[in-house]
Amino acid sequence: MVIAVGVLAATGVTLLLERSLTRILLGVILLGNGVNLLILVGGRSGGAPVVGAGPDDAMSDALPQAMVLTAIVITFGLTAFLAAVAYRSWYLGGDDEVQDDVEDQQIVALAARNEVPNADLGGEGPGDDPEQVDPEPPRRQVDPEPPRRPGGTR
């Protein structure tokens, strides 16, 4: 059982490091199943955990079973979310591969030149920050006084 946990966890982590959202989704599923199996292996096996069904020392531990049921629900929710993101990415772009963003490309260029990036100390205004990719849109001016209708009513 421990070898199965190791294989599921290693395969899940390997798939999580891929760029395709479908492979990431499969990695989350495999890693979730590996963790669930690990939790179950850690519990004590035995009879049904029902009071009066047998001696207390012969009952199985109910806590790992409850934790696995909770983890199954959480993994299912995360799987549904990632499936929706992968489908949306495929629908809009034709594939589900995660693209590099601007900062990733800058880091790759600095690594190729063997340079250290400048520290971002902050404190710049929105117009002075060279890292600002998408500045805020200009705000709409609000009239201080609403227009009056003829006859003196508002």
WOWOTA-V401156 format. One line per field, one symbol per residue. burial: + if it has 9 or more other C-alpha atoms within 8 Angstrom, else -. A space follows every 10 residues. Layout:
burial = ???
This chain:
burial = ----++++++ ++++++-+++ ++++++++++ ++++++++++ +-+-----+- ---+----++ +--++-++-- ++--+---+- -++-+++-++ -----+---- ----+-+--+ +--------- ---------- ---------- ---------- ----
